[in-house]
Amino acid sequence: MTRTEQHIAIIGGGWAGIAAAIELTLADRRITLFEAAPQLGGRARAVQWQGLSIDNGPHLMLGAYAETLRLIDLLGTRNTLDRRRLRLFGPDLDLRLPRLPAPFHLAVGLATAHGLSWPEKWAAARLIRRLQSQNWKLVADAPLADWLHHEGQPERLIRRLWQPLAIAALNTPIAIASAQTFAVVLRDSLGGPRASSDAIFTRTNLDALFSEPAQRWLKAHGARLHTGQRIRQLRYDGDGWRADDHPDRYEKIILATSPVETTRLLEGHPTAALKSALGRLSWQPIVNLWLHFTDRLILPYPMQALGEANAPWVIDRQETADGLVCLVASADGAHCQMDRDHLLSDWLALLEQRCGPLPPLHAHRWIHERRATFAATPDRPRFHAKTDLPNLWLAGDYTHPDYPATLEGAVHSGVQCARSLLRALV
Ligand SMILES: Cc1cc2nc3c(=O)[nH]c(=O)nc-3n(C[C@H](O)[C@H](O)[C@H](O)COP(=O)(O)OP(=O)(O)OC[C@H]3O[C@@H](n4cnc5c(N)ncnc54)[C@H](O)[C@@H]3O)c2cc1C
C-alpha cells in the first residue's frame, strides 16, 4: 500500500476535526470523518429558533486568528465577516484602537480611552511594555488576579479593563485563570500588528460561515463524511484501527473529540498517563440569552459590556433579524446559580440602562453551555498531537500548547495534528 492509499479516520467534526480533514485532503490523503451530531461544527454551530438560524453562542474572532481566516478564505466565506477596529466599550470604559501602525494604535488608544485615569493608563501601558520586554513569558505562571496585583495594577483598572478582557478571552474567572495564557492573548492581540487586534464578527451563522462550506468542500474533494454517527468503540488489531462495526480499517486515526469523549474512546487501551491528564482538565460554562425584540435596537458597536468585572456583554445580531441580540456571560459566576426569571429581568434592566427604553420582547431563549471550554488555569495539563498509542493522534482546542479554548486554538490544533501525521508518513 502506498502512503497516499493509507486510510485515515477522524473522529469528531468540530472545527479541529474539520481543519485536520481539510489539511489531509489538501495533501491528497484518503480520509473518513465521523461526527456524532447531525451537523458538523461541534461547540461552534448554528441552532434553529423560531425560523431563525442563531448560534449556540455568538463567536468573536480576532485578526490574529491566522489559521482560521486562512481556512475561511479557502472555503470562500470571508465576505460574511464584519471586521472592525477593536473597541472595548461599556458604561465605564471606551477604548478604541485607531487605524495607526503598532504600537502607536495601542498607545493612542490607551491615551484617549474614556473611563481610565492617567495613573491607570500608565499602569496598563507599563504592564504591556514589561510583558513585551520579557517576550510575553512570565518567570512563573500564577493565577491572573494575584499576578495583576503583584504587578501593581490598580483595582479599578482590573475591574474595568483586565477582568472583562480576560474573562471574554479565557472564559475563566481571573481568580483561577492563567496569567501566562492571558499574556499570550495580549501578545497576539494588543501586542501584535494593528490588524491582529481587529475584532471580527460574523454576519451570518457559524454553519454558513464554516461547517457547511467545509462539508461541501470535503465531499467535492473526495473525503468521506458520516454525520449522525457516534463512534462507541475503537479497536486496534496490530495492523490498523477499526471503529465500531464499520468494515474499513484505518491505518491512522485522529481523535478530534472533546477530552471527556476522548477518555471514553480510549477505554481499554493502555494509555493511563494520557487518560489521567485528560481527567485533570476542568470546565467553564457560558450562558447565552438570545433576545428577539419586536423592533431594532440602536447599538453603536456590535459588542459592548453591560457593566464592569464579569457583567454580561450584548452582541448585536440584527444582520440576522431586526431586534435580535444575544447577552453573553462568560465563565462561572453568581449568574449560573440564579433563577432564570430573575436573571432575565436583571439583564433586561442592564440592557435598558445601556440602550434606553427597549421595544417589547417577542421571544427569548437561554443556551447554557455547561462545558463550553476547558478552564485556562495555570496547572492545566498539556498534550501532544502524537500519542503513545500506535498511529493515534489527538486534535482539539485543548491540545493547543498555549491558547485558551478558541476557534483559532481548535483550527490550529487540527492543522498541526494533520501535519504531524503527514510527517509520520514520510
Ligand atoms: C457558547 C460558546 C461561545 C464561544 N465563544 C467563542 C468565541 O467568541 N471565540 C472563540 O474563538 N471561541 C469561542 N468558543 C470556543 C470554541 O467554540 C471552541 O474552542 C471550539 O469550537 C472547539 O472546537 P473543537 O473542534 O476543539 O471541539 P468540539 O467543537 O467540541 O468538537 C468535538 C466534536 O466531536 C464530536 N464527537 C464527540 N464524540 C464523538 C464520537 N464518539 N463520535 C463522533 N463524533 C464525536 C462532537 O459532536 C463535536 O462535534 C465558544 C464556545 C462556546 C461553547
The ligand as an SDF file (V2000), in Angstrom:
LIG
                    3D

 53 58  0  0  0  0  0  0  0  0999 V2000
  -21.0770   29.2720   23.8030 C   0  0  0  0  0  0  0  0  0  0  0  0
  -19.6520   29.3020   23.3160 C   0  0  0  0  0  0  0  0  0  0  0  0
  -19.0940   30.5200   22.9310 C   0  0  0  0  0  0  0  0  0  0  0  0
  -17.7880   30.5550   22.4670 C   0  0  0  0  0  0  0  0  0  0  0  0
  -17.2770   31.7460   22.0500 N   0  0  0  0  0  0  0  0  0  0  0  0
  -16.0750   31.7720   21.4380 C   0  0  0  0  0  0  0  0  0  0  0  0
  -15.6010   32.9780   20.8450 C   0  0  0  0  0  0  0  0  0  0  0  0
  -16.2610   34.0170   20.8970 O   0  0  0  0  0  0  0  0  0  0  0  0
  -14.4050   32.9400   20.1960 N   0  0  0  0  0  0  0  0  0  0  0  0
  -13.6610   31.8060   20.1150 C   0  0  0  0  0  0  0  0  0  0  0  0
  -12.5940   31.8310   19.4840 O   0  0  0  0  0  0  0  0  0  0  0  0
  -14.0760   30.6370   20.6990 N   0  0  0  0  0  0  0  0  0  0  0  0
  -15.2510   30.5960   21.3470 C   0  0  0  0  0  0  0  0  0  0  0  0
  -15.7030   29.4280   21.9060 N   0  0  0  0  0  0  0  0  0  0  0  0
  -14.8180   28.2480   21.9220 C   0  0  0  0  0  0  0  0  0  0  0  0
  -14.8810   27.4580   20.6140 C   0  0  0  0  0  0  0  0  0  0  0  0
  -16.2190   27.2400   20.2100 O   0  0  0  0  0  0  0  0  0  0  0  0
  -14.2190   26.0910   20.8410 C   0  0  0  0  0  0  0  0  0  0  0  0
  -12.9010   26.3080   21.3190 O   0  0  0  0  0  0  0  0  0  0  0  0
  -14.1300   25.2630   19.5600 C   0  0  0  0  0  0  0  0  0  0  0  0
  -15.3570   25.2170   18.8830 O   0  0  0  0  0  0  0  0  0  0  0  0
  -13.6890   23.8460   19.9400 C   0  0  0  0  0  0  0  0  0  0  0  0
  -13.6120   23.0560   18.7680 O   0  0  0  0  0  0  0  0  0  0  0  0
  -13.0730   21.5580   18.8360 P   0  0  0  0  0  0  0  0  0  0  0  0
  -13.1590   21.0170   17.4550 O   0  0  0  0  0  0  0  0  0  0  0  0
  -11.7720   21.5270   19.5360 O   0  0  0  0  0  0  0  0  0  0  0  0
  -14.0790   20.7640   19.8020 O   0  0  0  0  0  0  0  0  0  0  0  0
  -15.6400   20.4440   19.6430 P   0  0  0  0  0  0  0  0  0  0  0  0
  -16.3120   21.5830   18.9970 O   0  0  0  0  0  0  0  0  0  0  0  0
  -16.1150   20.0330   20.9760 O   0  0  0  0  0  0  0  0  0  0  0  0
  -15.6900   19.2180   18.6240 O   0  0  0  0  0  0  0  0  0  0  0  0
  -15.7420   17.8710   19.0050 C   0  0  0  0  0  0  0  0  0  0  0  0
  -16.6880   17.1540   18.0740 C   0  0  0  0  0  0  0  0  0  0  0  0
  -16.5980   15.7440   18.2820 O   0  0  0  0  0  0  0  0  0  0  0  0
  -17.8950   15.2020   18.1790 C   0  0  0  0  0  0  0  0  0  0  0  0
  -17.8830   13.9120   18.8430 N   0  0  0  0  0  0  0  0  0  0  0  0
  -17.7310   13.7020   20.1720 C   0  0  0  0  0  0  0  0  0  0  0  0
  -17.7210   12.3820   20.4250 N   0  0  0  0  0  0  0  0  0  0  0  0
  -17.8540   11.7410   19.2360 C   0  0  0  0  0  0  0  0  0  0  0  0
  -17.8890   10.3830   18.8630 C   0  0  0  0  0  0  0  0  0  0  0  0
  -17.7730    9.4120   19.7710 N   0  0  0  0  0  0  0  0  0  0  0  0
  -18.0530   10.0520   17.5590 N   0  0  0  0  0  0  0  0  0  0  0  0
  -18.1450   11.0490   16.6260 C   0  0  0  0  0  0  0  0  0  0  0  0
  -18.1070   12.3680   16.9400 N   0  0  0  0  0  0  0  0  0  0  0  0
  -17.9560   12.7140   18.2300 C   0  0  0  0  0  0  0  0  0  0  0  0
  -18.7690   16.2610   18.8340 C   0  0  0  0  0  0  0  0  0  0  0  0
  -20.1320   16.0980   18.4710 O   0  0  0  0  0  0  0  0  0  0  0  0
  -18.1390   17.5320   18.3010 C   0  0  0  0  0  0  0  0  0  0  0  0
  -18.7170   17.9340   17.0800 O   0  0  0  0  0  0  0  0  0  0  0  0
  -17.0030   29.3580   22.4210 C   0  0  0  0  0  0  0  0  0  0  0  0
  -17.5620   28.1480   22.8350 C   0  0  0  0  0  0  0  0  0  0  0  0
  -18.8680   28.1140   23.2740 C   0  0  0  0  0  0  0  0  0  0  0  0
  -19.4600   26.7930   23.6940 C   0  0  0  0  0  0  0  0  0  0  0  0
  1  2  1  0
  2  3  1  0
  2 52  2  0
  3  4  2  0
  4  5  1  0
  4 50  1  0
  5  6  2  0
  6  7  1  0
  6 13  1  0
  7  8  2  0
  7  9  1  0
  9 10  1  0
 10 11  2  0
 10 12  1  0
 12 13  2  0
 13 14  1  0
 14 15  1  0
 14 50  1  0
 15 16  1  0
 16 17  1  0
 16 18  1  0
 18 19  1  0
 18 20  1  0
 20 21  1  0
 20 22  1  0
 22 23  1  0
 23 24  1  0
 24 25  2  0
 24 26  1  0
 24 27  1  0
 27 28  1  0
 28 29  2  0
 28 30  1  0
 28 31  1  0
 31 32  1  0
 32 33  1  0
 33 34  1  0
 33 48  1  0
 34 35  1  0
 35 36  1  0
 35 46  1  0
 36 37  1  0
 36 45  1  0
 37 38  2  0
 38 39  1  0
 39 40  1  0
 39 45  2  0
 40 41  1  0
 40 42  2  0
 42 43  1  0
 43 44  2  0
 44 45  1  0
 46 47  1  0
 46 48  1  0
 48 49  1  0
 50 51  2  0
 51 52  1  0
 52 53  1  0
M  END
$$$$
